[in-house]
Amino acid sequence: MNNPAPPRPGPATSRRPAAHTLRDLATPASRPRVPTLAAYACLLIGLIDLAAAVFPGFRHSRVRLLAGQLPGGTTTVTAVGSLMVGVLLVLLAHALRRRKRRAWRAVVVLLPVGGLLHLLRWHTTATGAVSFALLLVMLLYRREFYALSDPRTRWRTLLSFIAVGGVSLVLGLLITNVHPDYEAGSPSLEERLRHTAYGLVGVEGPVRYTSDRVADLVGYSLGALGLVTLLTTSYLFLRPEKPLAELSADDEARVRELLERHGARDSLGYFALRRDKSVLFSPTGKAAIAYRVESGVMLASGDPIGDVEAWPGAIKAFMDEARRHAWVPAVIGCGETGGEVWTREAGLDALELGDEAVVHTADFSLSGRVMRNVRQMVKRVERNGYSCKVRRVRDLDDAERARIAAAAARWRGTDIERGFSTALGRFGDVEDTGCVVVTAHHSPDVGSGEAGGKPEADDLAAVLHFVPWGPEGISLELMRRDRAADPGLNELLIVAVLQAAPALGIRRVSLNFAMFRSALARGERLGAGPVLRAWRGLLVLLSRWFQIESLYKFNAKFQPEWVPRFLVFPHTRDLPRIGLAAMRAEAFITLGRPQWGRKPLRQGLAGAGAGTARPAPRAERVAGPDEP
């Protein structure tokens, strides 16, 4: 979340010309469009190779003299070789576009091989000439392809095997079906599928051909596809496995030291201690940026941690790391001051993403007409037998911590923990004793009230978890409640922590983040234009699936100060990719390993205990007003 009232920068902090930004100084490429054009050319050549190898009609050429003098085995082998080159070029095109050095090396080897095969087998001089021309371009601009390979795991290898195997199966089925004039009999679809599957592993299938040359061509082509699948999978599997992002103990200690001195600056700062993030420090060690890589996007959240004067050094380290791997740099949820520094120092653009609700405890009161609905709801829930306890985590014993953690995990409602930018992912760790937990309890001798449902046998009915925001603030991290509990428990919990905050020395409480709040607020005002009303209508429609309008209205009940948050990004064309990466980071989209194949977590919400020093790098929340 952000500084409570960040000053608006003056002209001295305006964005520098792009020629002087860290992004441009850190990038050695003088022709930024070359990798993209080379990738598309590589993809086109690969598709032509595939078409020439799969479809017989595509191979016809006006020059056939040399082909007629070559033995049939030679021409079959060249066709199979062209098929293998085509598959590999298509697979490498995306990595080539991302400037990957290993992809460049492989393509430089494949292009002359594919060009010679075209000249030798089908006399398609145009395609061969394009291959050699592209080879020349890639050699001339080899400095454009500098990026290191992305970290991979064994599960990524399995996904690659499934993808490449699926492509090989489809291509193999096409090869099996494009020679109907030479088939013996009328094989069924099931027989063709079996023939393709057998051919991929080098076994003869049930389909028979009247021509030995066609039979050899189909058999060798299927075997080549199977060989490509085997080689690519073996290469990925035998590469050294690189671990996913994980915060080391030393890095965590350094980040905690920075938070001790500068933690009051940003309400999102404590979330840098998530243990599924990596961290980069400035050369002086006085500033740091926590991040995770998703879908080729190097994703940070919140402002840099530490001394503002040292932020440019941390940003430079961040941009250098993104350049080395050709990752797209992006920041979600940074504050106004952080956004100004990012845009000025890194040459990035900023877009307002929404607002954070910050309540100042000294100004909070249930009195007045504007708080009538909240006041009535709190009184009704209290009459139904609910009470609250507000405590520091350090004041809980081991049994109580385990009980709260187990209840929160049970009430989650899904198998996957969600969250990234505003979630810590653990509860009850011995290093997080400064956190605040608010619990709602139901008296067993009181009826279930108007809602009709009664919480489970345990009197614990709901929980809120807050992380420190400097010495005088807390930031909401987790909001869970029992599905059978009465409505209004979340309001009761928030009112309880706001009323108890002064006794705990807390002056600021950061609640949920409301995306596109300003658009929702302006769109419902009198005199709003048609474009603004249409945008608000779309957001209301999306609120059926995402908590957009509901979070805004829930937060507005407590009369907060709205603090803007921003998305920082390189180019508009990168926004869809950044959006996908953010949704993956927040676990709205999950493309990883299956749940049963994951390594056991060191600690999460379900297994928190006071004696565990370092929890697992997973577990978040999506907090909502009515979410269990």
URBELLIN-V774708 format. One line per field, one symbol per residue. ss: DSSP state (H for helix, E for strand, - for the rest). phi: phi as a letter, one per 40 degrees, with the letter a starting at -180 (. if undefined). psi: psi as a letter, one per 20 degrees, with the letter a starting at -180 (. if undefined). A space follows every 10 residues. Layout:
BEGIN
ss: ???
phi: ???
psi: ???
END
This chain:
BEGIN
ss: ---------- HHH----HHH -HHHHH---- ---HHHHHHH HHHHHHHHHH HHHH-HHHH- ----HHHHH- -HHHHHHHHH HHHHHHHHHH HHHHHHH--E HHHHHHHHHH HHHHHHHHHH H---HHHHHH HHHHHHHHHH -HHH--E--- ---HHHHHHH HHHHHHHHHH HHHHHHH--H HHE-----HH HHHHHHHHHH --------E- -HHHHHHHHH HHHHHHHHHH HHHHHHHH-- --------HH HHHHHHHHHH HHHHH---HH HHH----EEE E-----EEEE EEEE--EEEE E---EE-HHH HHHHHHHHHH HHHHH--EEE EEEE-HHHHH HHHHHH--EE EEEEEEEEEE HHH-----HH HHHHHHHHHH HHH--EEEEE EEHHH--HHH HHHHHHHHHH ---------- ---------H HH---EEEEE EE-------- ---------E EEEEEEEE-- --EEEEEEEE E-------HH HHHHHHHHHH HHHH---EEE EEEEE-HHHH HHH------H HHHHHHHHHH HH------HH HHHHHH---- EEEEEEEEE- -HHHHHHHHH HHHHH----- ----HHH--- ----HHH--- ---------- --------
phi: .adcaccccc ccbcccddcb ccccccbccc bccddccccc cccccccccc ccccbccccc bcbbcccccc cccccccccc cccccccccc ccccccccgc cccccccccc cccccccccc cbfccccccc ccccdccccc bcccbbcccc cbbccccccc cccccccccc ccccccccbc cbccgbcccc cccccccccc bgbccccbbc bccccccccc cccccccccc cccccccccd cbccdacccc cccccccccc cbcccbccdc cccdcbbbbb bcdcgcaabc aabbfgbcbb bgcdchcdcc ddcccccccc ccccbfccca bbgccccccc cccccbgcbb bcbibccbbc ccccaccgcc bccccccccc cccchbbbbb accccccccc cccccccccc ccgbcbcbha cbacgaagcc cbcccbbbbb bbcccbccgc cgcbdcdccc baabbbbcbg cbabbcbabb accccccgcc cccccccccc ddccgbbbbc cccbcfcccc ccccccgccc cccccccccc ccccbbcbcc ccccccdcfc ccbcbbbbac accccdccdc ccccccgcbb bcccdccccd ccaaccbcac cccbcccaha abcacbcc
psi: brqhmpqpqa hhjqprqhij qhghhioipi niighgghgh gggggghggg ghhgohhiip qiojghhiiq qhhghghhgg ghggggghgg higghghjkp ghgggghhhh ghghghgghg giknhggghh ghghggghhh khiiniqrqq qqrhhhgghh ggghhgghgg ghhghhijlh ijqoanqrhh hggggggghh jkppaipqqi phgggggggh gghgghgggg ggghghhiqp ppqrpporhg hgghhhghhh hjhihpiigh iijpjkqrqp qrhijiqqpq rqppkjpoor qaqqpaphhi ghghgghghg ggghjkqopq ppkqaggghg gghghikrrq pphaqpoppo hhipqiqqhh jgggghgggg hhhjjqrqpo qqhhiqrggh ghggghgghh igirippqqg hkphjrpjqh ikiiqpppqp qppijqriah hhqprrhpip hrqqpqqqma ijqqpphpoq rphirqqihh gggghghhhi ghhjkphppp brpopkghhg ghhjqpjprh ghhggghghh ghihhqnfhg hghghhhjlr popqqqpprg qhiiggghgg gghghikhpo jaqqhijqqp qhpahikpqh iphorqlqoa qopqhjp.
END
